[in-house]
């Protein structure tokens, strides 16, 4: 496993029936990419940008075509009620089809993120978010403009094109100095 790619390790970690092999792949993912990925039901089309660096993903279900960027946390938000002597808010998120989770977002608790929703960079989400939304801040959301894809589109701009745009920005900035 030492020379396996991120994608190969992810495949074993998430879909292997062999628990020892799964455990070894999980260890390699954590050591190489500082990520932990545990999902009871994850579609094979799920993409992790930047090799899931810094991600902790513990989800109930991640559906088709979800894209998760770096430093994302998906997990539990449970609490123990000492008066009732019981756990509350037990469970982990479900990410519906075509959800995009941007850098540094936190999605916590037994909640559902509706299809075609974008979770913005740095958002903290602990409540259900309806389909076709843009979530931001702490549990804030608005309807997504259907004319635009945010953060990710399969027809991504190349790194070279971004570099050229950045060179123009730097030149314009330098003129003001």
N, C-alpha and C positions, 0 to 999 in steps of 0.2 A: 504493500500500500504506500510505501514511501515515495514512489514516483508517480502516483495517481494524480490526475487533475482534480480541481475543485468539483467539476461536474460529476466525475466518477465517484468521488468520495460522497457527494450529496446523494447520488443514486443509491449507494449502499446504505448510507445512514438512514435514509427515509423509506426505502422500499425493500430492503433485503429481509428475507425470512430467517436468516441465520443471526441469532442475537449476539454471538461473539464477534462476528464480522461487523455487525451494525455498531457495536460498542467500540471496536477499533477504529472504524471510520469516523465516528463521533469524536473520538480522542484526537485523531489527525486533523479534523476540521477545526477543533478548538485550538490546537497547538499552532497550526499554520495560518489560520485566518481569524482567530479570536472570535469564533462564532459557535453558537450552540443552536441546533435546530431539531426540535421535537414536535411532530404534528401527528395526531391520530389519523388524519385523513387529508393527504395533500395530493393535488393533481400533479402529474409529471410535467405539465407545461409551465409551472411556476418558475419565474426567473429571479435570481438574486444578483443585483448589480454589484460590481466591485467585490465579487466573491463573498458577499455577506459579511464583510469585515465589520467586526464589532457588534454583530447582531445576536440577540437572544430571542429565539422564536419558539414559543410554546403555545400552540394553537389547537383548537378543537378540529377545525377544518379550514383548509385554504383551497379555494376553487380554481378553475381554469383561468389561465392568462393573468394571474396576479404577478406584479413586479414589486420587489422589495429592495430598497436601496440600503446603503451602509448605516451602521449605528442605530438600527431600529430595534425596539423591544416590543414583542407581542407576548402577553402572558397574563398571569393571574393578578387579581386585585381583591383577594379575599380577606376577610377579617374574622376574628373570633369574638363572639358576644359572650362576655363573662357573666352577664345576668341570666341569659338563657342556656349557657354552657353548650353553645353550638357554633359551627362555622356558618358564615353568611357570605353571599356574593361568590359562591364557589363556581368555578368554571373558567374557561379561557375563550378568546375570541374566535369568531367565524368570519373569514374574509370571503365575500361572494365573488363571482366572476368579474374579471377585468379591473380589480382594485389595484391602485398604485399607491405605495407607501413610500413617501419621500424621506430623505436623510434625517436621522435623529428622532423620528416620530415614536410615540409610545401609545400602544393600544392595549388596554388592560381590562380584564374582567370578562364575565359571561355575556358578551355583547355581539352584535352583528353589524358588520360594515357592508352596506348595500352595494349591489353591483354597479360597475362603472364609476365608482367613487375614487377621488384622490384624497389621500391624507397628506396634508402639507408638511413641509420640513419643520421639525420641532414641535409638532402638535402633540397634545396630550388628550387622548380620547378614552373615556370611561363610560360612555353612553352609546346606545345604538345610533348609527348614522344612516339616513335613508339613501336609497339608490340614487345615482346621478347627482352626487353632491361633491363639494369641495369642503373638507374639514380642516380647521386651522385653530391655532390658539388652544384654549382649554375648552373642549366640548362645544366649539362653535362650528357652524356649517352654513353653507349657502348652496343654492342650486348651481350645478355645473353648466356652463355655457356649452351647448352641444356642438358648436362650431369650432371648438378648440380642444386639443389634447394637451394636458399639462404634464410636465416632467418627463413623460415617456411616450414614444410612438414607434412602432416597428420600423418606420422609415426615418431612423435617427440621422441627424446631421453628423458628418465625420469630424474627427478630432482636428484634422487639417483645416477644415472650414472654420471651426471655432477659433483656431489659432490665428487665422487671417483676420477675423473680426476683432479679436483681442489686440492684434498689432495696430489696427486702425484706432481703437479706443485709447491705447497707450500714446500713440502719436498725437491725437487730439488733446489728451490730458497734458502731455509734455508741452504743448503750445501755450498752455495757460500758466505755465511756471516761469 
